[in-house]
Amino acid sequence: MLSWLARRREDSRVYRCIKEMKWELQWANLVNRATILAMAQGVRVTFGEAGMADALDRPLGCSREALFDIYSRMEGIRDQSSVRSAALSVEHAKITTLGVEVWMCTLGAGITPHNREDVVLIWSYLASSFSHVDHAIRNLRDIEKRTREMTGAVGEMLPPIPDMEWKEHCAYVPSALKSRALGLARFRASLLPPAMDCEAPSPVEPDRSG
């Protein structure tokens, strides 16, 4: 059995991931949110083939130990993918990292139940961007094309599926979070004026020159 301190350390890793993802999506415009959503759903196809589909869909029904085992494996996948992608494209590396972290946060809803509302909020941000998924997929394909032209890279950088199938995957929300996340996304959309549909203010970077 884990000691209290070891469990606190694990919870802290999960909390930090959820907090950073929530902040990232809060400040992102809808196209950038859709780009993260598209990459996350492309990643899900791979994770599903690795036997993780049930845990990703219903994290609230799994044991904490099983969830954290998968979470740790995802951390390793994220770190390896980030290093490999960074050698080709910093832009692609960041998006890949965020795509994996969406699912780490999703598992976090079961690992740290007190953060569950933040995970629902994360999925509401992602779901609210679905109308921009076509644009996001085109952007990802453009990044892939530019990277290949600059580096001569071979092999798959993105999901080896047709764009229409990829878009269909992007409509997915984990069943354990779906009703609340979609309800919140619809409520938020009803409050936005049309001019805000594509843009959200960018965070102001602090002045570190002094």
C-alpha positions in Angstrom: 0.0 0.0 0.0 1.2 3.5 -0.8 2.4 5.7 2.0 0.5 8.9 2.6 3.4 10.9 1.3 3.8 8.9 -1.9 0.1 9.3 -2.6 0.3 13.0 -2.0 3.2 13.3 -4.5 1.2 11.4 -7.1 -1.8 13.6 -6.5 0.3 16.6 -6.9 1.5 15.5 -10.4 -2.0 15.0 -11.5 -3.2 18.3 -10.0 -0.4 20.2 -11.8 -1.3 18.6 -15.2 -5.0 19.5 -14.8 -4.3 23.0 -13.6 -1.9 23.7 -16.6 -4.4 22.2 -19.1 -7.3 24.3 -17.8 -5.2 27.4 -18.0 -4.0 26.6 -21.5 -7.6 26.1 -22.8 -9.0 29.0 -20.9 -6.8 31.5 -22.8 -6.8 29.7 -26.2 -9.1 30.8 -29.0 -11.5 28.3 -30.4 -9.2 27.2 -33.3 -6.4 26.5 -30.9 -8.7 24.6 -28.7 -9.9 22.6 -31.7 -6.3 21.8 -32.6 -5.7 20.4 -29.2 -8.9 18.5 -29.4 -8.0 17.0 -32.8 -4.6 15.9 -31.7 -6.0 14.4 -28.5 -8.5 12.4 -30.5 -5.8 11.2 -32.8 -3.8 10.1 -29.8 -6.9 8.3 -28.4 -6.9 6.0 -31.4 -3.5 4.9 -30.5 -4.3 4.5 -26.8 -7.4 2.6 -27.6 -5.3 0.1 -29.6 -3.1 -0.2 -26.5 -6.0 -1.4 -24.4 -6.7 1.9 -22.6 -10.1 2.7 -24.1 -12.2 1.7 -21.1 -10.2 3.7 -18.6 -10.3 6.8 -20.8 -14.0 6.5 -21.3 -15.0 5.7 -17.7 -12.2 6.8 -15.3 -14.7 7.1 -12.5 -15.3 3.4 -12.5 -11.7 2.3 -12.3 -9.5 1.8 -9.2 -7.1 4.6 -8.4 -4.2 2.1 -8.7 -5.1 1.1 -12.2 -5.7 4.7 -13.3 -2.4 5.9 -12.0 -0.5 3.0 -13.6 -2.0 4.1 -17.0 -1.3 7.8 -16.1 2.4 7.0 -15.5 2.6 5.1 -18.8 1.2 8.2 -20.5 3.7 10.4 -18.8 6.4 8.3 -20.4 4.7 8.4 -23.8 4.3 12.1 -23.6 8.0 12.7 -22.7 9.2 10.4 -25.4 6.9 11.9 -28.0 7.9 15.4 -27.0 11.6 14.7 -27.4 11.1 12.9 -30.7 8.8 15.6 -32.1 11.0 18.5 -30.9 13.8 17.1 -33.1 11.5 17.8 -36.0 9.2 20.7 -35.0 8.8 22.6 -31.8 5.2 23.4 -32.8 4.3 19.8 -33.4 6.0 18.8 -30.2 3.8 21.2 -28.1 0.6 20.1 -29.8 1.5 16.4 -29.3 2.3 17.0 -25.7 -1.0 18.7 -25.1 -2.9 16.0 -26.9 -1.5 13.3 -24.6 -2.1 15.5 -21.5 -5.8 15.8 -22.3 -6.1 12.1 -21.5 -3.8 12.3 -18.5 -6.2 14.9 -17.2 -9.2 12.7 -18.0 -7.7 9.9 -15.9 -7.1 12.5 -13.2 -10.9 12.8 -12.7 -10.7 9.3 -11.2 -7.3 9.6 -9.5 -8.1 12.9 -7.7 -11.9 13.2 -7.4 -11.6 16.7 -5.9 -10.3 17.9 -9.3 -13.2 16.3 -11.2 -15.0 19.6 -11.9 -11.9 21.0 -13.5 -11.7 18.0 -15.8 -15.4 18.6 -16.7 -14.4 22.2 -17.5 -11.5 21.1 -19.7 -13.8 18.9 -21.7 -16.4 21.7 -22.0 -13.7 23.9 -23.5 -12.7 21.2 -26.0 -16.3 20.4 -26.9 -17.1 24.0 -27.5 -14.5 24.1 -30.3 -15.9 21.3 -32.4 -17.2 23.6 -35.2 -13.5 24.6 -35.8 -12.2 21.0 -36.1 -12.0 21.2 -39.9 -9.7 24.2 -39.7 -7.7 22.6 -36.9 -7.1 19.4 -38.9 -6.0 21.5 -42.0 -3.5 23.3 -39.7 -2.1 20.1 -38.4 -1.7 18.7 -41.9 0.1 21.9 -42.9 2.5 21.6 -39.9 3.2 18.0 -40.9 3.8 19.1 -44.5 6.2 21.9 -43.6 8.0 19.7 -41.2 8.6 17.0 -43.8 9.8 19.6 -46.3 12.3 21.1 -43.8 13.6 17.9 -42.3 13.0 15.2 -44.8 11.2 13.3 -42.0 9.6 9.9 -42.8 6.9 7.9 -40.9 3.7 9.0 -39.4 3.5 12.3 -37.5 -0.3 12.3 -37.4 -3.1 9.7 -37.2 -3.1 7.6 -40.4 -6.8 8.1 -40.9 -8.8 10.1 -43.4 -9.7 13.6 -42.3 -13.5 12.9 -42.2 -13.0 10.0 -39.9 -10.7 12.1 -37.8 -13.4 14.7 -37.5 -15.9 12.1 -36.4 -13.5 11.0 -33.6 -13.4 14.7 -32.5 -17.1 14.5 -31.5 -16.2 12.0 -28.8 -16.4 13.0 -25.1 -15.7 10.4 -22.3 -19.1 9.0 -21.3 -18.3 9.6 -17.6 -18.1 13.3 -18.2 -20.2 13.8 -21.3 -23.5 15.2 -20.1 -22.1 17.8 -17.8 -19.3 18.8 -20.2 -21.5 19.2 -23.2 -24.1 21.1 -21.1 -21.5 23.5 -19.9 -20.2 24.0 -23.4 -23.6 24.8 -24.7 -24.3 27.2 -21.9 -20.9 29.0 -22.5 -21.6 29.2 -26.2 -25.0 30.9 -25.5 -23.3 33.7 -23.6 -20.7 34.5 -26.3 -21.4 37.3 -28.8 -20.7 36.3 -32.4 -17.5 38.4 -32.5 -15.9 36.2 -29.8 -16.6 32.9 -31.7 -13.1 32.7 -33.1 -10.9 34.7 -30.8 -10.2 35.0 -27.1 -7.8 37.5 -25.5 -4.2 36.3 -25.3 -2.6 36.3 -21.9 -0.2 39.2 -21.2 3.3 38.0 -20.8 5.1 39.5 -17.7 8.0 41.8 -18.4 11.2 39.9 -17.4 13.6 42.4 -18.9 14.3 44.1 -15.6 
